[in-house]
């Protein structure tokens, strides 16, 4: 995977958001974003298609329904 450079981060911030960014800030953002992109690639390689995230809407609704049906503790 190509590396996300601080120069790229500064250019995107400036061109898309008209946001000036220092080189130091861009270096930190690039490092964090690179880590997140690497993790995303690793996750996609696990073959988790069809697995619901723990806080998806469907999961939250099922939990709400379960709690609604539980007898009250009071």
LINDA-V853651 format. One record per helix or strand of 3 or more residues. SS is the DSSP state (2 for helix, 1 for strand). FROM is the first residue (numbers start at 1). TO is the last residue. Records with the same first field share a line. If there is no record, write none. Layout:
SS = FROM-TO + FROM-TO
This chain:
2 = 6-17 + 23-44 + 57-69
